[in-house]
Amino acid sequence: MRPFDPSADYPLGSERPDLITTPSGMPLGALTVDALVGGTIPQGDLRATAETLGMQAAVARANGRADLAENLERAAELTAIPDEMILDIYTALRPRRSSAHDLEALATRLEHDHLAVSVAAFIREAAVAYADRGLLA
């Protein structure tokens, strides 16, 4: 298998399907409508993996799209966070729902419990922006 080349391997799904798997390790080619209808694809496998998102981030960065790359890197970190906490993050980031202290506590929890350093940094940036705009609780 040739190494991944973010400058040449886009789109991943057609150029390098061998690199894409589901969270349980099912290859991309196994994700078909028939398999879905037949119930052979576990529900949790209908998600992108951190590895795939990381490759997409590398493609974005190689093509001068740093902001998109950063978003995809945060998305990769979010794959390891339980759904309930994702909803907590969403709720916390709604205007006037959280104080600066609340957002800092959430960022610290993400950093320490889930190693989501870039997501934590994003929440800290949001806290500053919310403070500047009067959107904190």
DRENBAMAR-436215 format. One record per residue (C-alpha): residue number from 0; x, z negated, y negated; residue in one letter. Coordinates in Angstrom, 1 decimal, m for minus. Example, Ala and Ser with C-alpha at 12.3 -4.5 7.8 and 13.67 -1.06 7.14 Angstrom:
residues 2
+------+--------+--------+--------+------+
| resi |      x |      z |      y | resn |
+------+--------+--------+--------+------+
|    0 |   12.3 |   m7.8 |    4.5 |    A |
|    1 |   13.7 |   m7.1 |    1.1 |    S |
+------+--------+--------+--------+------+
END
This chain:
residues 137
+------+--------+--------+--------+------+
| resi |      x |      z |      y | resn |
+------+--------+--------+--------+------+
|    0 |    0.0 |    0.0 |    0.0 |    M |
|    1 |    1.4 |    0.9 |   m3.4 |    R |
|    2 |    1.6 |   m1.7 |   m6.1 |    P |
|    3 |   m1.1 |   m2.1 |   m8.7 |    F |
|    4 |   m0.3 |   m0.1 |  m11.9 |    D |
|    5 |   m2.6 |   m1.1 |  m14.8 |    P |
|    6 |   m1.7 |    2.1 |  m16.7 |    S |
|    7 |   m2.8 |    4.4 |  m13.9 |    A |
|    8 |   m5.2 |    2.5 |  m11.7 |    D |
|    9 |   m8.3 |    2.7 |  m13.8 |    Y |
|   10 |  m11.2 |    2.7 |  m13.0 |    P |
|   11 |  m10.3 |    0.2 |  m10.2 |    L |
|   12 |  m13.4 |    0.9 |   m8.2 |    G |
|   13 |  m12.5 |    4.6 |   m7.7 |    S |
|   14 |   m8.8 |    4.6 |   m8.1 |    E |
|   15 |   m7.9 |    1.4 |   m6.1 |    R |
|   16 |  m10.9 |    0.2 |   m4.1 |    P |
|   17 |   m8.4 |   m1.2 |   m1.6 |    D |
|   18 |   m7.6 |   m3.9 |   m4.2 |    L |
|   19 |  m11.1 |   m5.1 |   m4.7 |    I |
|   20 |  m12.8 |   m7.6 |   m2.5 |    T |
|   21 |  m15.7 |  m10.0 |   m2.8 |    T |
|   22 |  m15.2 |  m13.8 |   m3.0 |    P |
|   23 |  m15.4 |  m14.0 |    0.9 |    S |
|   24 |  m12.9 |  m11.1 |    1.3 |    G |
|   25 |  m15.4 |   m8.3 |    2.0 |    M |
|   26 |  m13.9 |   m5.0 |    0.9 |    P |
|   27 |  m15.6 |   m3.1 |   m1.9 |    L |
|   28 |  m16.6 |   m0.3 |    0.4 |    G |
|   29 |  m18.8 |   m2.7 |    2.4 |    A |
|   30 |  m21.0 |   m3.4 |   m0.6 |    L |
|   31 |  m23.7 |   m0.9 |   m0.1 |    T |
|   32 |  m27.5 |   m0.9 |   m0.8 |    V |
|   33 |  m28.1 |   m0.8 |    3.0 |    D |
|   34 |  m25.9 |   m3.8 |    3.5 |    A |
|   35 |  m27.7 |   m5.6 |    0.7 |    L |
|   36 |  m31.1 |   m4.8 |    2.0 |    V |
|   37 |  m30.1 |   m5.6 |    5.5 |    G |
|   38 |  m29.0 |   m9.1 |    4.4 |    G |
|   39 |  m25.4 |   m8.7 |    5.6 |    T |
|   40 |  m23.9 |   m9.5 |    2.1 |    I |
|   41 |  m24.0 |  m13.2 |    1.2 |    P |
|   42 |  m25.5 |  m13.9 |   m2.2 |    Q |
|   43 |  m22.2 |  m15.4 |   m3.4 |    G |
|   44 |  m20.4 |  m12.1 |   m2.7 |    D |
|   45 |  m22.2 |  m10.4 |   m5.5 |    L |
|   46 |  m19.7 |  m11.7 |   m8.0 |    R |
|   47 |  m16.4 |  m10.5 |   m9.4 |    A |
|   48 |  m13.4 |  m12.4 |   m8.2 |    T |
|   49 |  m10.7 |  m13.9 |  m10.5 |    A |
|   50 |   m8.3 |  m11.4 |   m9.0 |    E |
|   51 |  m10.4 |   m8.4 |   m9.9 |    T |
|   52 |  m11.0 |   m9.7 |  m13.4 |    L |
|   53 |   m7.3 |  m10.3 |  m13.8 |    G |
|   54 |   m6.6 |   m6.7 |  m12.8 |    M |
|   55 |   m9.2 |   m5.5 |  m15.3 |    Q |
|   56 |   m7.5 |   m7.6 |  m17.9 |    A |
|   57 |   m4.2 |   m6.0 |  m17.1 |    A |
|   58 |   m5.7 |   m2.6 |  m17.5 |    V |
|   59 |   m7.2 |   m3.5 |  m20.8 |    A |
|   60 |   m3.9 |   m5.0 |  m22.1 |    R |
|   61 |   m2.0 |   m1.9 |  m20.9 |    A |
|   62 |   m4.3 |    0.3 |  m22.9 |    N |
|   63 |   m4.0 |   m1.7 |  m26.1 |    G |
|   64 |   m7.2 |   m3.7 |  m25.8 |    R |
|   65 |   m5.9 |   m7.2 |  m26.2 |    A |
|   66 |   m9.3 |   m8.7 |  m27.2 |    D |
|   67 |  m11.0 |   m7.3 |  m24.1 |    L |
|   68 |   m8.1 |   m8.5 |  m21.9 |    A |
|   69 |   m8.5 |  m12.0 |  m23.3 |    E |
|   70 |  m12.2 |  m12.0 |  m22.6 |    N |
|   71 |  m11.6 |  m10.8 |  m19.0 |    L |
|   72 |   m8.9 |  m13.5 |  m18.5 |    E |
|   73 |  m11.5 |  m16.1 |  m19.6 |    R |
|   74 |  m14.0 |  m14.6 |  m17.3 |    A |
|   75 |  m11.5 |  m14.9 |  m14.4 |    A |
|   76 |  m11.1 |  m18.6 |  m15.2 |    E |
|   77 |  m14.9 |  m19.0 |  m15.2 |    L |
|   78 |  m15.2 |  m17.8 |  m11.6 |    T |
|   79 |  m13.9 |  m21.1 |  m10.4 |    A |
|   80 |  m16.4 |  m23.2 |  m12.4 |    I |
|   81 |  m19.7 |  m24.3 |  m10.8 |    P |
|   82 |  m22.8 |  m22.6 |  m12.1 |    D |
|   83 |  m24.2 |  m25.8 |  m13.4 |    E |
|   84 |  m21.2 |  m26.3 |  m15.6 |    M |
|   85 |  m21.4 |  m22.7 |  m16.8 |    I |
|   86 |  m25.0 |  m23.5 |  m18.0 |    L |
|   87 |  m23.6 |  m26.7 |  m19.7 |    D |
|   88 |  m21.0 |  m24.6 |  m21.5 |    I |
|   89 |  m23.7 |  m22.2 |  m22.6 |    Y |
|   90 |  m25.9 |  m25.0 |  m23.9 |    T |
|   91 |  m23.0 |  m26.8 |  m25.6 |    A |
|   92 |  m22.0 |  m23.6 |  m27.5 |    L |
|   93 |  m25.5 |  m23.0 |  m29.0 |    R |
|   94 |  m25.6 |  m23.8 |  m32.7 |    P |
|   95 |  m26.2 |  m27.5 |  m33.6 |    R |
|   96 |  m26.3 |  m28.6 |  m29.9 |    R |
|   97 |  m22.9 |  m30.3 |  m29.9 |    S |
|   98 |  m20.6 |  m32.4 |  m32.1 |    S |
|   99 |  m16.9 |  m31.6 |  m32.5 |    A |
|  100 |  m16.3 |  m34.6 |  m30.2 |    H |
|  101 |  m18.7 |  m33.1 |  m27.5 |    D |
|  102 |  m16.9 |  m29.8 |  m27.6 |    L |
|  103 |  m13.5 |  m31.4 |  m27.4 |    E |
|  104 |  m14.6 |  m33.4 |  m24.4 |    A |
|  105 |  m15.9 |  m30.3 |  m22.7 |    L |
|  106 |  m12.7 |  m28.4 |  m23.4 |    A |
|  107 |  m10.6 |  m31.3 |  m22.1 |    T |
|  108 |  m12.8 |  m31.4 |  m18.9 |    R |
|  109 |  m12.4 |  m27.7 |  m18.4 |    L |
|  110 |   m8.6 |  m27.9 |  m18.8 |    E |
|  111 |   m8.1 |  m30.9 |  m16.6 |    H |
|  112 |  m10.8 |  m30.5 |  m13.9 |    D |
|  113 |  m10.8 |  m26.7 |  m13.6 |    H |
|  114 |   m7.5 |  m25.5 |  m15.1 |    L |
|  115 |   m9.5 |  m23.3 |  m17.4 |    A |
|  116 |   m7.0 |  m23.4 |  m20.2 |    V |
|  117 |   m8.1 |  m20.2 |  m22.1 |    S |
|  118 |  m11.8 |  m21.2 |  m21.8 |    V |
|  119 |  m10.9 |  m24.6 |  m23.3 |    A |
|  120 |   m9.0 |  m23.0 |  m26.1 |    A |
|  121 |  m12.0 |  m20.7 |  m26.8 |    F |
|  122 |  m14.3 |  m23.8 |  m27.0 |    I |
|  123 |  m11.8 |  m25.5 |  m29.4 |    R |
|  124 |  m11.8 |  m22.3 |  m31.6 |    E |
|  125 |  m15.6 |  m22.4 |  m31.5 |    A |
|  126 |  m15.6 |  m26.0 |  m32.6 |    A |
|  127 |  m13.5 |  m25.1 |  m35.7 |    V |
|  128 |  m15.7 |  m22.1 |  m36.5 |    A |
|  129 |  m18.9 |  m24.2 |  m36.1 |    Y |
|  130 |  m17.5 |  m26.9 |  m38.3 |    A |
|  131 |  m16.6 |  m24.3 |  m41.0 |    D |
|  132 |  m20.1 |  m22.9 |  m40.9 |    R |
|  133 |  m22.0 |  m26.2 |  m40.6 |    G |
|  134 |  m23.2 |  m25.4 |  m37.0 |    L |
|  135 |  m22.2 |  m28.7 |  m35.4 |    L |
|  136 |  m24.7 |  m31.3 |  m34.3 |    A |
+------+--------+--------+--------+------+
END
